Amino acid sequence: MSAIFENIPPLLIFAAFVAGFIDSIAGGGGLVTVPALLLAGFSPVESLGTNKLQSLFGSASATMAYAQKGHVHLKAQLPSALMSALGGAGGALLAGFLPGDVLRAFLPILLIAIAVYFALKPNMDDMDRARRITPFLFGLTIVPLIGFYDGLFGPGTGSFFMLSFVSIAGYGLLKATAHTKLLNFASNLGGFATFALLGVINWKIGLLMGLAQFAGARVGAGLAMKSGAKIIKPLLIVVCLALATKLLYSDNPLGAWLAGLFGA
C-alpha cells in the first residue's frame, strides 16, 4: 500500500479533501486543486486534465449524498445532465482554439457580482420560489451554456449554476446546491472525456486525489444538508470573492490594469 502513495505529495491529498468539502457546498474546488497541482510541478494542461479526473469523484460523491436524501431526482434530471455533459465536451474541444484573455479579464467581475447578489438579496433561504422559465427551456439553454463554459475555462462553474437555479429556476439554496452538483458532475465528465482523448491526465495522481475528494465531498454535503442556507450562503459568497481575487492576481489583464491604475 505504501508503494501506491510513494512520490505523492501530501499537499495534493489534503488539497483534494478540502476542495471536495468546499465544492460540495458552494463550488470552487478547482480554486484549491489546480494551484496545488501546479505547485507540485505539473504543466498547466496536465493540471487541468488531472483536475477534471479527480473532481469527478467529488461531484459524484456530493450528488449521491444529496440524491440519497431526496434533494435531487436523478432520473428526472438525466436530460439536463446530458446537455451539461455535451456542453462540457464541446467547451473542452474548443479550449485550445479560442482566446481566454477576455474570459480571464471579466470573470472576476462576474464572480463579485454573484457574491453581491447572494449577500444582498433578502429572504435567501431553502424555500422554492416562482421560476422564470420552464424546466425544459432551462435545460435546453442555460445548462449547456454553463457546461460549455466549464469545459472551456472552468473557474466559477458551480457559482454560475447556483445563480441560475436560484434566480431563474426558482430553487431554494439547498435544492439548488444539490442540482448544481449533478450538472457539474456531468460537465466534468464531458470535459474529462476530451482531456482523456488528448492524453493529458496523470491517472495515478488523479485517482488518489479523487478518493480524498470523494471523502471531503461527503463531509461537506452532510454539513450542507444539516445547516442548509445558513452554511451555503456565506460559504458561496466567500468562495466567489476568493476565486475572483485569485483570478485578478494570476496574470489577469484586468488585474494588471488595476495594479497600474493604483500604482501597485
N, C-alpha and C positions, 0 to 999 in steps of 0.2 A: 504493500500500500504506500509506503514512504517513497518508493521509486516514482509513483504516479505524480506526487507533488514536488519532485525534485526540479529545481530551477524555476519553480512557480513563485514569483514574488508575493509574499503575504499581503502586500498592499492591494493586489488585484482581487484577492478573495474577499478582503474586508470591503473594498470599494463596491464589489458586486452585491454584497449583502446590504450595504447602506442604500445603494441605488435601487434594489428591489423593494426595500421598505418605503422609500420616498415615492418611487414611481407608482406603487400600488395605491397610493392615496392621492397624489397631486400631479403625477407625471414629472418629467425632468430627470429621470435616472441617468440619461446619457451625459448630463452635466457632470456626473461623478465618474462614470466608467470610461468615457472617451479620453479625458485628460489623463486618467490613470494608465491607460494603455499606451498613450503617447509617452508618458514619463518612463514607462517600462521599456521603451526603445522600439516600439512598433511604428511602422510607417503610417502616415495618415490614412491611406486607403485600406491597409490591413487593420488598422484600429476601427474604422467604420464597419468593415465586413465582420470582424470578430465581435464587435459590439452588437451587431444585429443578431448573431447566433445566441449570445448569452442573454440578450434582452428577451428572446422568445420564451425562455424559462420563466422569467419574472412576470411577463404579461400573461402567460398561460396559467401560472400559479394563482395570480390575483383573479383572473377570470373564473377559474374553477371554484375559488373560495366564495366569490360573490354569487355564482350560479347555484352552489350548494345551499345557500341561504335564501334563494329565491329572488335575488335582486336583479337578475338578468335571465331571460329565457333564451337559451342558445339556439334552438330550432327556429324560433321566430326571427332571430337576428342574423341567420345564415346569409340571406341575400345581401344585407348591408355589409357583412363581413367579407363576402366575396368581392363586392365593389371596392372595399378598402384594400384588399389584397391586390386586386388588379391595379388600383391607383399606385400602391407602393412599388409594384414591379415596374410599372411604366415610368415612375419618377426615377427609380434607380437606373433604368436603362438610359435615361437622358442626362443623368448626373454628370457624365463625362463630357457632354457636348454643350451644355448651357452655362453661361457665366453666372457665378454665385455671388458676385460683388453686390448686386442690387439687393438680393435676399439678406446678405450679411449686414448691409447698411441699415435696412429698415426693420428687420426682425426685432431688435431691442425695443424700438418704439412700440411695436405691436404687443410685445410681452408686457411692457409697462402699462399700456392701455388696458390689457386684460386684468392686471393686478389692481389697477384703479377701479375698474368696473366691479370686481368682486368685493373690493374694500368698501366702496361707497353705496352699492346697491342695497336698499333696505329689504327686510324680510327674506334674506337669503337663507333658506333652510332646506329640509329634506322633503318638503311638500311639492307635488307636481302642480304645474300651472298650465294655462292655456297655451297650446302650441300654435306657432305662426304658419307652419306649412304641414302638409300631410307626411306621415312616416315614409310613404313611397317616394315622394319628391325629395325628402331629406336624404334618403338612402341613395337616390339616383344622382344627386348633385353635390351636396355638402360632403358626404362621406368619401367618395372617390377623390375629390379635390384635396382634402386633408391627407388622405392616404398617399396621393401623388407627391404632396409636399414632403411627407415623411421619407419616401424613397429618394427624393431629390436632394433634400438638405437635412431635415430631421429634428433639430432642437425645437422644443416647444410644441410638438405634435399633440401630446396629452392635454396641454393647456388649450389648444385650439379646439380639440374635440369637446372638452369640458364647456368652453364658452358656447359652442354651437348647441350642445344638448340643453344647456340651461336657458339660453336666450332665444333659441329658435324652436327647439323641440319641446320646451316647457318642462323639462325634467327637474326634480329636486336634486340637491347636490349628491346624495348618496347613490341614487339611481343613475345619475349622470356619470359618476365615478365608475360604477360597475360596467356600464355600457362602453365607456371610454376604453377600459382595459381590454374588452373583447375586440373592438375595432382597431386598437393599437396593436394587439397581437396579430391581427390579420394583415395590417400594413407592414409590420415587422416581417411576417412570413413572406410576403411578396418581395420586399427588399432583400431579405436573406437569400431567397432563391436566385435572384440576379447576381448577388455578390458571390454565391457559391459557384455559379457557372463561370464567373470571371476568375475564380481560383484565388481569392484574396482573403481567405479566412484561416486563422490559426485554430484548428479544431480542438487541440488539447487544451489550450488556454480558454477558448470559448466555452467548452463543455464544463470545465471545472468552475469557471466563473458563473456559468448558468445554474449549477447546483446551489451555489451560495445565493444567487439572486432569487432562485425559487424559494429558499427558506426566508429570505428577507421580505419577499412579497407576501408570503403567508402571514407573517407577523404584522405587516403594515395593513393588509386587508382586514385582518381581525380587529385591529385598533379602529380602522375607519368605520366598520360596521357597528362597533360598540359606541363610538362617540359621534358618528355622523358629521353634520355640518360644523360642529364645534371644533373638530380637528382638521376637516378637509379644507374649509375656507381659509384659515390662517396659513396653513402649510402651502396651499396653492398660491397665495399672494407672495409668500417668501420665496418659493421656487421660481416664480415668474421674474421677480426682481433680481434674484441671484443669477438666473440664466441671462437676463438682459445685461447685467453688469459684466458677466464673463464674456459675452459676445462683444461688448463695447471695447474691452481691453484685450482682444485677441486679433490683432491686425485688422480691425474693422475700419473701413474708410470713414464711417460716421464718427467713430471714436477718435480717430486721428484728427479729423476736422475739429471736433470739440476740444481736443487737447491743445491744438494750435490756437483756437479762439481764446481759450482761457489761460494760455501761456503755461500749460502743464508740461 
